[in-house]
Amino acid sequence: MRMFGFSLAYFLVILDTTVLTIALPDLRASLGGSLAGQQWAVNAYTVAFAASLLTGGAVADRFGAARVFKAGVAAFGVLSLLSAAAPGLGVLVALRALLGVAAALCTGGSLGLLAEMFPVPAARARATGLWAAITGSALAAGPLLGGLLVGSYGWRAVFLINVPVALASLLIMRRVSSPRGSRRIDWQVQALACVLLGLVAEALIDSSVLAGAPAAAVLVALVLVERRSHAPALPGGLLTATWPELLAGTVANFAFSGALFVLTLLLQDTRHLSPVAAGLAFLPLTLPMTVNPLLTGRLVARYGPRPPILGGLALLATGLAGVALTDVLAPWLVVMGFGLSFVLPALMAGMVNAAPTGTAGTAGGVLNAARQVGATLGVAVLGVAGRPLLVAAVLTALTFVCYGLAAARARHAASGRRAPAAVS
């Protein structure tokens, strides 16, 4: 039952990355605003979520996973209620950013609870596999649930639905407790990361080189502060060992979130579908992400994470190209859905396998942050790009090549280490 309790909260966190997208036309009609403003209504959540994930786990370790989890869920419920009552687009964007911080606390607390509740590695692996299925269900529910709610009650309903779910999660987890820890938190690094991601997204939305100058300055400051920090957010060697998985996760979420944003505007503004019809049109994309993670888990257990990741990237690139080059959506959306449902569940196992010893927990947080960065950049870049879905297809294909080369190099190095010494 406790597993169900914190899974409910994680469902909400993932649901909110996609559920608002389908409501954008209704949101624009209600609150007004430019295309950039609509992008920020989506991006404010993912920017704050991505930046806060870097230290969300550290906060849970410091103050106790259960305590941080409950605080995050409670804040998520209250902020969702306030978002539903937002009087203007600017207020909604600010509340969405705070929701992203609350989501990071939920995720960090959930990761800590997962480790505490399932200390045996085999049981923890099965629980992590369930998380992948929950992620797929939330991603699948986003467009459909958003379409149903918006079509019946308007865009404010996509926030009101969060409140009873958050309450249910808190009631189930009310007696769960965790000990405090002693891990140090570098708040300066966290603040710089938030500012950097916001500036990068704004520069991409504005399509201005000049707007990227402050982001470059903050990046330099972040690197300098991180190198001198006594509690760095990224342990030494982590990025070097796990960059292929981080690249694949970033690009997969870039393609998914960007394509969802572009296709929503296409279906409702160009093809004039209702929100409900647009949500149903996304079912070929999202249904495979609900059922296929169970198969992916079995493939990872038998063959390792790399084959599903490579196969998923190939399918994702093919589906994106098909949508970009033809007028037929449904079959190519199915291909995209299977591609994503192979890539995303296998990535966490890939990160844990590739991470240096003792950094598996941090690796999971970094992967989640990279994926949210990808989602943010996907909406920002593809929202203003010419032939956006073709751009996403080419980028995904290039990532397939890079990941394949990195995997081949890793296999060669591993076989060299296992080779027996020559007998003289």
Rosetta blueprint (number, residue, H / E / L):
1 M L
2 R H
3 M H
4 F H
5 G H
6 F H
7 S H
8 L H
9 A H
10 Y H
11 F H
12 L H
13 V H
14 I H
15 L H
16 D L
17 T L
18 T L
19 V L
20 L L
21 T H
22 I H
23 A H
24 L H
25 P H
26 D H
27 L H
28 R H
29 A H
30 S H
31 L H
32 G L
33 G L
34 S L
35 L H
36 A H
37 G H
38 Q H
39 Q H
40 W H
41 A H
42 V H
43 N H
44 A H
45 Y H
46 T H
47 V H
48 A H
49 F H
50 A H
51 A H
52 S H
53 L H
54 L H
55 T H
56 G H
57 G H
58 A H
59 V H
60 A H
61 D H
62 R H
63 F H
64 G L
65 A H
66 A H
67 R H
68 V H
69 F H
70 K H
71 A H
72 G H
73 V H
74 A H
75 A H
76 F H
77 G H
78 V H
79 L H
80 S H
81 L H
82 L H
83 S H
84 A H
85 A L
86 A L
87 P L
88 G L
89 L H
90 G H
91 V H
92 L H
93 V H
94 A H
95 L H
96 R H
97 A H
98 L H
99 L H
100 G H
101 V H
102 A H
103 A H
104 A H
105 L H
106 C H
107 T H
108 G H
109 G H
110 S H
111 L H
112 G H
113 L H
114 L H
115 A H
116 E H
117 M H
118 F L
119 P L
120 V L
121 P H
122 A H
123 A H
124 R H
125 A H
126 R H
127 A H
128 T H
129 G H
130 L H
131 W H
132 A H
133 A H
134 I H
135 T H
136 G H
137 S H
138 A H
139 L H
140 A H
141 A H
142 G H
143 P H
144 L H
145 L H
146 G H
147 G H
148 L H
149 L H
150 V H
151 G H
152 S H
153 Y H
154 G L
155 W L
156 R L
157 A H
158 V H
159 F H
160 L H
161 I L
162 N H
163 V H
164 P H
165 V H
166 A H
167 L H
168 A H
169 S H
170 L H
171 L H
172 I H
173 M L
174 R L
175 R L
176 V L
177 S L
178 S L
179 P L
180 R L
181 G L
182 S L
183 R L
184 R L
185 I L
186 D L
187 W H
188 Q H
189 V H
190 Q H
191 A H
192 L H
193 A H
194 C H
195 V H
196 L H
197 L H
198 G H
199 L H
200 V H
201 A H
202 E H
203 A H
204 L H
205 I H
206 D H
207 S L
208 S L
209 V L
210 L L
211 A L
212 G H
213 A H
214 P H
215 A H
216 A H
217 A H
218 V H
219 L H
220 V H
221 A H
222 L H
223 V H
224 L H
225 V H
226 E H
227 R H
228 R H
229 S L
230 H L
231 A L
232 P L
233 A L
234 L L
235 P L
236 G L
237 G L
238 L H
239 L H
240 T H
241 A H
242 T H
243 W H
244 P H
245 E H
246 L H
247 L H
248 A H
249 G H
250 T H
251 V H
252 A H
253 N H
254 F H
255 A H
256 F H
257 S H
258 G H
259 A H
260 L H
261 F H
262 V H
263 L H
264 T H
265 L H
266 L H
267 L H
268 Q H
269 D H
270 T H
271 R L
272 H L
273 L L
274 S L
275 P H
276 V H
277 A H
278 A H
279 G H
280 L H
281 A H
282 F L
283 L H
284 P H
285 L H
286 T H
287 L L
288 P H
289 M H
290 T H
291 V H
292 N H
293 P H
294 L H
295 L H
296 T H
297 G H
298 R H
299 L H
300 V H
301 A H
302 R H
303 Y H
304 G L
305 P L
306 R H
307 P H
308 P H
309 I H
310 L H
311 G H
312 G H
313 L H
314 A H
315 L H
316 L H
317 A H
318 T H
319 G H
320 L H
321 A H
322 G H
323 V H
324 A H
325 L H
326 T L
327 D L
328 V L
329 L L
330 A H
331 P H
332 W H
333 L H
334 V H
335 V H
336 M H
337 G H
338 F H
339 G H
340 L H
341 S H
342 F H
343 V H
344 L H
345 P H
346 A H
347 L H
348 M H
349 A H
350 G H
351 M H
352 V H
353 N H
354 A H
355 A L
356 P L
357 T L
358 G L
359 T L
360 A H
361 G H
362 T H
363 A H
364 G H
365 G H
366 V H
367 L H
368 N H
369 A H
370 A H
371 R H
372 Q H
373 V H
374 G H
375 A H
376 T H
377 L H
378 G H
379 V H
380 A H
381 V H
382 L H
383 G L
384 V L
385 A L
386 G L
387 R L
388 P H
389 L H
390 L H
391 V H
392 A H
393 A H
394 V H
395 L H
396 T H
397 A H
398 L H
399 T H
400 F H
401 V H
402 C H
403 Y H
404 G H
405 L H
406 A H
407 A H
408 A H
409 R H
410 A H
411 R H
412 H H
413 A H
414 A H
415 S H
416 G H
417 R H
418 R H
419 A L
420 P L
421 A L
422 A L
423 V L
424 S L
